[in-house]
């Protein structure tokens, strides 16, 4: 990927972060107050965007060591994060809300908090991962496709992340990203199992 393409990606994500800042600022001023659930959800999305843009920033710096975009990214993240934490505290909730991108509260206080699964591209782990992800995230009607997409990106690592990271984070691209994962891992895994069964039968 060229330097220009990386900078374009950075610009898109920074716009998304700025949009969150606008919403949080409006909430802090009482113009459009957000519930604690909304605030926590925004924090999870912010964390996801921050990780994405830092990854892109590192690639930019590898090509152009003089690029000075990191400070602005970090300042924006720290400001928005602090505003969200403050508003959560004012609502009477525990402001210490860490690792928000990796856990989702299930809709009952009687059950423990579920940790999202992770997947690094190992074929034998795909079935367990996709089953858990769909149960915890994909079937959660309270999440938008963008939020689900960001949770998906946080769950993926290595080759699995490479499979879907070319998609821009939009509502429309979320099902496409899931389908791309299925095409690469589910279909290939099925083919490998079928080949193994055929080989065993021929023995």
C-alpha positions as CSV (number, residue, x, y, z in Angstrom):
1,X,0.0,0.0,0.0
2,X,1.3,3.4,-1.0
3,X,1.9,6.3,1.4
4,X,-0.9,8.2,-0.2
5,X,-3.3,5.3,0.3
6,X,-2.3,5.0,3.9
7,X,-2.8,8.7,4.5
8,X,-6.3,8.4,2.9
9,X,-7.2,5.6,5.3
10,X,-5.9,7.6,8.2
11,X,-8.0,10.6,7.2
12,X,-11.2,8.5,7.0
13,X,-10.7,7.0,10.5
14,X,-9.8,10.4,11.9
15,X,-13.1,11.8,10.5
16,X,-14.9,8.9,12.3
17,X,-13.1,9.8,15.6
18,X,-14.0,13.4,15.1
19,X,-17.7,12.4,14.6
20,X,-17.6,10.6,18.0
21,X,-16.0,13.7,19.6
22,X,-18.9,15.9,18.3
23,X,-21.4,13.5,19.7
24,X,-19.7,13.3,23.1
25,X,-19.2,17.1,23.3
26,X,-22.9,17.6,22.6
27,X,-23.7,15.1,25.3
28,X,-21.4,16.8,27.8
29,X,-23.1,20.1,27.2
30,X,-26.6,18.6,27.7
31,X,-27.6,19.2,24.1
32,X,-28.1,15.5,23.3
33,X,-27.3,13.6,26.5
34,X,-26.3,9.9,26.1
35,X,-27.1,7.1,28.4
36,X,-24.4,5.1,30.2
37,X,-24.9,2.3,27.7
38,X,-24.5,4.6,24.8
39,X,-21.4,6.1,26.3
40,X,-19.8,2.7,26.8
41,X,-20.7,1.7,23.3
42,X,-19.1,4.8,21.9
43,X,-16.0,4.1,24.0
44,X,-15.7,0.7,22.5
45,X,-16.0,2.1,19.0
46,X,-13.4,4.8,19.8
47,X,-10.9,2.1,21.1
48,X,-11.4,0.2,17.9
49,X,-10.8,3.2,15.7
50,X,-7.7,4.2,17.8
51,X,-6.1,0.8,17.3
52,X,-6.8,0.9,13.6
53,X,-5.4,4.4,13.1
54,X,-2.3,3.7,15.2
55,X,-1.6,0.6,13.0
56,X,-1.9,2.8,9.9
57,X,0.2,5.5,11.5
58,X,3.0,3.1,12.2
59,X,3.0,2.0,8.5
60,X,3.1,5.7,7.5
61,X,6.1,6.4,9.8
62,X,7.9,3.4,8.3
63,X,7.7,5.1,4.9
64,X,7.9,8.7,6.1
65,X,9.7,9.0,9.5
66,X,9.1,12.7,9.5
67,X,5.3,12.4,9.6
68,X,3.9,14.0,12.7
69,X,0.4,12.7,12.7
70,X,0.7,10.5,15.8
71,X,0.5,13.4,18.4
72,X,-2.8,14.6,17.0
73,X,-4.3,11.1,17.0
74,X,-3.2,10.5,20.6
75,X,-4.5,13.9,21.8
76,X,-7.9,13.3,20.2
77,X,-8.2,9.8,21.7
78,X,-7.2,11.0,25.2
79,X,-9.6,13.9,25.1
80,X,-12.6,11.9,24.0
81,X,-11.8,9.0,26.4
82,X,-11.5,11.4,29.3
83,X,-14.9,13.1,28.4
84,X,-16.6,9.7,28.2
85,X,-15.1,8.6,31.5
86,X,-16.2,11.9,33.2
87,X,-19.8,11.6,31.9
88,X,-20.0,8.0,33.1
89,X,-18.8,9.1,36.5
90,X,-21.3,11.9,36.6
91,X,-24.0,9.4,35.8
92,X,-23.0,7.5,39.0
93,X,-21.3,4.7,37.2
94,X,-17.8,3.3,37.6
95,X,-15.6,5.3,35.4
96,X,-13.0,2.7,35.2
97,X,-14.1,1.0,31.9
98,X,-11.0,-0.6,30.4
99,X,-10.6,-3.0,27.5
100,X,-14.1,-2.1,26.3
101,X,-13.6,-3.4,22.8
102,X,-13.1,-6.9,24.0
103,X,-16.1,-7.6,26.2
104,X,-19.8,-7.3,25.9
105,X,-22.3,-7.3,28.7
106,X,-25.0,-10.0,28.3
107,X,-28.6,-8.8,28.8
108,X,-28.9,-10.1,32.4
109,X,-27.2,-9.2,35.6
110,X,-27.2,-12.9,36.7
111,X,-24.7,-14.0,34.0
112,X,-21.0,-13.2,34.0
113,X,-19.5,-10.8,31.4
114,X,-18.5,-12.7,28.3
115,X,-15.1,-12.2,26.7
116,X,-15.1,-12.0,23.0
117,X,-13.3,-14.8,21.1
118,X,-10.2,-14.3,19.0
119,X,-9.1,-15.9,15.8
120,X,-5.7,-15.7,14.2
121,X,-6.4,-17.7,11.0
122,X,-5.8,-21.2,12.2
123,X,-8.3,-23.3,10.3
124,X,-9.1,-25.7,13.1
125,X,-10.2,-22.8,15.4
126,X,-12.5,-21.2,12.9
127,X,-15.7,-23.1,13.7
128,X,-15.5,-22.4,17.5
129,X,-14.6,-18.7,16.8
130,X,-17.4,-18.0,14.3
131,X,-20.0,-19.8,16.5
132,X,-19.1,-17.8,19.5
133,X,-18.8,-14.5,17.6
134,X,-22.3,-14.9,16.1
135,X,-23.8,-15.8,19.4
136,X,-22.3,-12.9,21.3
137,X,-22.1,-10.1,18.7
138,X,-23.8,-10.9,15.3
139,X,-27.1,-11.8,16.9
140,X,-27.1,-8.8,19.3
141,X,-29.9,-6.5,17.9
142,X,-28.7,-3.6,20.0
143,X,-25.5,-3.2,18.0
144,X,-25.3,-1.5,14.6
145,X,-23.4,-3.2,11.8
146,X,-20.6,-0.7,12.2
147,X,-20.3,-1.6,15.9
148,X,-20.4,-5.3,15.0
149,X,-17.7,-4.7,12.4
150,X,-15.4,-3.0,14.9
151,X,-15.8,-5.9,17.3
152,X,-15.0,-8.3,14.5
153,X,-11.8,-6.4,13.7
154,X,-10.8,-6.5,17.4
155,X,-11.3,-10.2,17.5
156,X,-9.2,-11.0,14.4
157,X,-5.4,-11.3,14.3
158,X,-2.8,-12.2,11.8
159,X,-4.0,-13.7,8.5
160,X,-7.6,-13.6,9.6
161,X,-7.4,-9.8,10.0
162,X,-5.6,-9.5,6.7
163,X,-8.6,-11.2,5.1
164,X,-11.1,-8.5,5.9
165,X,-9.1,-5.3,6.7
166,X,-9.4,-4.1,3.1
167,X,-13.1,-3.4,3.7
168,X,-13.9,0.1,4.9
169,X,-15.8,0.0,8.2
170,X,-19.4,0.6,7.1
171,X,-22.8,-0.9,7.8
172,X,-22.9,-2.4,4.3
173,X,-19.4,-4.0,4.5
174,X,-20.0,-5.9,7.7
175,X,-21.9,-8.8,6.1
176,X,-19.4,-8.8,3.2
177,X,-16.5,-9.2,5.7
178,X,-18.2,-12.1,7.4
179,X,-18.8,-13.7,4.0
180,X,-15.1,-13.2,3.1
181,X,-14.1,-15.0,6.3
182,X,-16.5,-17.8,5.5
183,X,-15.2,-18.1,1.9
184,X,-11.6,-18.4,3.1
185,X,-12.0,-20.5,6.2
186,X,-15.3,-22.3,6.3
187,X,-15.3,-23.4,2.7
188,X,-11.6,-24.3,2.7
189,X,-12.0,-26.2,6.0
190,X,-14.9,-28.2,4.6
191,X,-12.8,-29.0,1.5
192,X,-9.9,-30.2,3.7
193,X,-12.1,-32.4,5.8
194,X,-13.7,-33.9,2.7
195,X,-10.3,-34.6,1.3
196,X,-9.2,-36.2,4.5
197,X,-12.3,-38.4,4.6
198,X,-11.8,-39.5,1.0
199,X,-8.2,-40.4,1.8
200,X,-9.2,-42.4,4.8
201,X,-11.8,-44.3,2.8
202,X,-9.2,-45.2,0.2
203,X,-6.9,-46.7,2.7
